[in-house]
């Protein structure tokens, strides 16, 4: 496990005490601000709030040990500390709500409770930002760094050494590698081993009192965000994160797709009618163009677009700049030809944001030639995507397709509602630097 110095334990205790004091000050300050001198003016009403304060203190104390919200181990990230705090606030709020409901009374002011938890969330988050930043400043000055050495042959050592050199605020100091336990530096608080050396060195290392951490060689994995998961007593390494694979995320994304596409179809119906009329009067053939594409899980579906090319043109040949087959270039340039795909989104074939579904010919051509191509099918294809927001669209070759796929894989691994919104805005405003 990670090394925790006496100084780290003191900082954790200080954070815990400051956080408790903050909650107490906010509670009684809120009572005074909302009701004045409540104890003198209405002692019976004051007793209700005194009882609530006692229960809050009990809940706060118990939740201080759930999820370790005050743990400030070396290398901890600010987002981890804040996520723990938000979870703690959520549990505290839930327990308080259960208490109020169980008392079957309406004596507590809703304005007071909302103000209390809102202020605690804001000021508590600022407190944690200040504590984490103070710790990082100490580390950057070389104070309190944890010495680490590596044992065994691994290309990860060079990566770790560079990372620690560039980010001293992690709180670690790299002391180099050794070939045996006898050569371990006396200043090393942790010894990091390659997996092949664990069984050989484990007993002697623990006899010497060395803290061990295993460093698997992940440098060769074609993934940017690996993570561990457990299946009973079996430890598994997942090569890629999939935020849209489990939990609430797929339902939230689908709800946004349904609401967004339905609203867009209603608002843009007049525009789509004018485009349809323009296409109908300006060229022979159907208004809409249907084509087979591959979507979620690689399943085929029919994609719809406003026809912008000659009706007799080969649909499997990608249009190039200046292509004579294109009859309505402004439709393609503005991407208004994609508007009928809102129906695909509403049906569930597509999403508002996701990897663009490629033509059947491109799929057959690049599926085996471009690394990670199939990962695009882990999510629904989109009307726009990260590759399109970055300007990676149009005529393709293997090199440009590889760049598109790289962006698509990044999207699969890093999806969030905020990322979807940023991609949509970047697409509409053509602000490629945003994403």
N, C-alpha and C positions, 0 to 999 in steps of 0.2 A: 504494500500500500504506500501512498505518497507520504513523504516526510513532513511532519508538522512540528515545527520548533516551538519552544516555550513562548517566543514572541508572537507566533501565529495564534496560539491559544489565548494569549492576553488580548490580542486584537479582536478575537471572536467574542470574548467575555465583554470587552468594552462596547462592541456593537450591540450585543444583547441588552446590556444595561441602558445604553442610549436609546435603543428602540423601545424598551419598556417605559422609560421616562417620557419619551415622545408621546406614546399612546396615552399615558396618564395625564400629561399636560393638555393634550388635545381634548380628552374627555371632560376634565373638570373646567378647562377654559371654555369649551363649548357650552357646558351647563351654565356657567356664569354669563356668557355672552347671550345665550338664548333666554334665560330665565331670571338673571340677576342673582340676588342673594336668596337662593331657593330654600336653604336650610332655615333661614329666619322667617321668610314669608309663608312657606308652606312645608312644614316638617314632614308631613305624611307623603307628599309628592316627592320630597327629597329622598325619602327612604327607598322609593322605587328605583331611583337612579343610583343610589348607593349599592343596592342589590345588583343592579345591572353591571356596575363597575366591578364588583367582586367576581361575578361570573365571567366577565371579559378578561379579568386578570387570570382566572383559572384556565380559560380557553387559550389565552396567549401563551401561558407557561407550558401547557401540554403540547401545543402546536410548535413550540420552539424546538421540540425533539423529533418532529415528524418531517421527513424530507431534508433535515439538517439545513434550515434556512439561514443559519448564522455561520456556517462553515466557510472559512476563508483559506482553503488549502493553497499551497504554492501553485501558480499557474492557472488559478480559477479565472474564468472569463466573466466580465461584467454582465453579459446577457444571462449567464447561468445564475448569478446572484440575484438579478432582478426577476428572473423566472420563478425562482424559489420563493421570493417575497410575494409575488402576485398570487402564487398558489396558496401561500399562507393567508393572505388577505381573503381570498375566495373561501377558504375553509372557515376562517374566523367569521366572515359575514354569514355563511350558511348556518353555523352553530348559533350565532346571535339571532338569526331569523327563526330557527327552531325554538329557541328559548322564548322569544316574544310570543310566538304562536301558542306554545304550550302553556304560557301563563294566562291565556285567554283574556287579555286586557289590552286596551288601546291607550295606556297612559303615556307611552313613549312617543315623543315627537319625531315624525318622519324627517322633518327638516334637520333636526339635530343628528339623527342617525346617518343620513346621507352626507351631511357636512363632515361628520366625524370620520367616516370611512374614506370619503374623498380626500380630506386633508391628510389622513394617515397614509393613504396610497401615494400621494404626491410627495410629501415631506419624507416619508420612509424611503422612497426611491432615491430622492436626492441625498439622503444620508448614506445610502449604500454606494452611490456613485462617488461621493466624497471619500469614503473609507477605501474603496478599491483603487481610486486614483492616487490616494496618499500612499498606499502600499506599492503601487507601481513606480511612484517617484523615488521611494526608498530603494527599490530594486535597481532603477536606472543609475542611482548613485553608488551601486555596489554594496548596499547594506542588506544583510539578511539573505543573501543568495544561498541556495542549496547546491552543494557540490555534487556533481554526477560524473561517474566514469562508466565506460562501456567495456564489456568482456565478451569476446568472440568476434568472428569475422562477419561483417555485415556492411553493405553499401549504405545502410541507414545512418551510420555514424557520421558520415560527412554531411548528410542532410540535417541531422540533429545539431551538429556543431555550427553550421551556418545559421540555422534557425535561432539558436541561443545567442549567437553573436549579434544578429540583427534585432532580436527582441529580448533584451535583458529584463524588460518588465514582466516576462514570464516568471522570473524569480529563480532561474536555474543558472549555474555556471558549469560549463563543460570542462572537465579536467582531462580529457583525452581517453584513450583506450589502453587496456592492459591485456596481457596474454595469460595471466594466472592470478589467483587470489592473493598470492604473496606480494604482488606488485601494486595492489590497490593503495591509492593515496589515503593517508590518514585523515585528510580533510574531506573525503567523499562521504556524504551522508546517504547516498543511494548508489547502488550498483545495478546497472541495466545490462541484461544478458540477452543473447540470441537464444531462440528456442532450443537449439541443439546442445547448449551448455547448461540448461537448467537442471536436468537430472544428475549431471556429473558434479555440479558445484553446489547443489542445494544444501545438503547436510552441512558441509564445511562452512559455507557462507553464513548460515543461520547460527552455527556454533560461534562464529566470530562476531555475530550480532549485526551483520550487514543487512540493510533493507534492500530487497530484490524487486525488480520490475522487469518483465519480459517485453522485449521489443521485437515483434514479428516483422519480417521483411515485406513491407507493403509497397515498396518502391516500384515493383514491376506490375502491380495490379492496374488494369486500365480503368480506374475509377477515381474520382476526386473526393468522394465522401463515403468511406467504408464505416461500418459500425458493427458492434458486437450484439448478439442476441442469445438468449438462453432457451433451451428446450429441455425442461427438467434439469438434469445434471450435465447435459451436453451443451458445450459452448460452441456457438456458430459465428462465423464471420460473414456478414452480408457485404458483398462488394459494392453495392450501390444503395443509397437511400432512395426510397420511393414515397414521398409525402402523400401522393394521391392513391396509395395502395390500400390504406387502412384508415380506421377512425372516422372522424367527422369530415375530413377534407374532401373526399369525393362527393358527399352529399351537398356540402356547401358550394362546391364548384358547379355541380349540376343545377342547383337552385339558381345560382347567378346566371348560368347559361339560359335556362328556361325563361326567367324574368327578363333578362337582357334582350334575348332574341325576340320574344313576344312584343316587348315595348318597341324595339327597333322596327319590327315589321309594321306595327301600327303607325309609327311616326313617319317612316320612310315610304309608306305605300304610295303616296302621290309621286314621289321621285322615281320609284320603280316603275310606275305606270308610264311616266314620260319617257324613261329609258326604253321600255318595251316598245312604245310607239315609234321612237327614233329608229330602233333596230329594225322594226317591221317595215317602215317606210324607206329606210336607207339601203336595204339589201334583201336579196331573195333568201328564203329559207326560214327555219323556225326562229322564234324569238329566244328561246332558251336552248342551251347546249348541255347535254347530259354525257357524262363520261364515267367509266369505272375507275375507282381509286381504292386504295387499301387503307383501312383505318385501325381502330382499336383492336388489339390482338391479331392484327393482320387480316381481319375480315374484310371482304370486298363490300363496297357500297357505291351508290350512284350519286355523284356530286353534280350540283346544278350551277350554271353560270349564264349570264347574258351572252349571247353569241357575238363575238367581236371579230371573227374570222370568216372567210369565204366558206359557205356551206359544204363545198366539195373538197376542202383542204383536209390533208391527212391529220386526224386528231391526235395521233401518237407521236408526231414530230413537233418538238418544242419550237415556239416562235422565236426568231432571232431579231435583233434590232434592224429596222428597215425592211422587215419581211413583207413582201407584196401581198401575202395572203390576208394580212390584217386589214380589215375594212373600217374598223372603228378604233383607231389607236388611242384616242382620248379615254375610251372606256378602260383599256388596259393600263394606261398611264396613271389614271386616278383610282384604279382598283374598284371602280363602281360595278364592274362586271361580276364581282364576287358577291354582291348583295343577295342574290337568291339562296346563297348558302346559309342565310339566317334560318331558312326552312330546314336545312340539314341539321342545324344546331337544335332547333325545336324538336325535331324527330329523335335526336339522340345519336345521330351518325357522327356529329362533329361537336366541337366546343367553340366558344368565342375566341379562346386563345389556346394554342397548342402547336405541335409540329405540323407544317403544311402537308396535306396528303399529296404524294407524288403520283405522276402518271404511271400507268402499268408498265410502260416501256422503261422508265427510269428505275422503277422498283426492281425489275428483272436485271437491269444493267448494273446497278450499284449495290444491291443487297449483299452480295458476297465480296465485292471489291472494296467497300468502305467500312472500316471498323466501327462497330456500334450502331450500324444502320437499323437493326431490328429493335433497338431500345426505343426508337421513336414510336413504336406501336404499343408501348406500355400505357400510353394515355390516349385520349381521343384527339384526333387531328383538329386543327383550329383554322378559323378564317384568317387569323394572323398568328404569328409566332415570334419567338425571340430572334430567329434567323432573319425574318422579314423586317422586324423592327431595326435590325442592324444593317439593313440594306442588302442582305444576301439572298437575292432572288433574280429571276430571269434565266437567261441561257446558262446551261450547266456543262461542266466537264468534271472529271474525277476530283481535281483539287478543290474546286468551288463547292462540290457536293460534300466533300469531307469537312469543309468549314461549316456548312449548313448543319450537318449531322452533329458536329461538335457543339453547336449552339443548342440544338434540340435535346441532346443528352444532358447538357447543363440545365435546361429547363425542367426535364424530368426529375433530376436530382434535387433541384432547389425551388420547386414550386411553392408559391404562396399567393394569397389573394393580392397582396401588395405588388408582387411581381407581375401578376396578370394585369392589374390596373396600369402599371408603369409601361408594359408592352403595348397596351391599347392606346395610351396617350402618345407614346413615342411613334406608333404607327400613324395615328391621325395627324400629328404635327410634324412627322418626318424628322424627328429629333433623334438621330442615330446614336448620339453620344450619351443618351440617358440610360441605355441598357448595354 
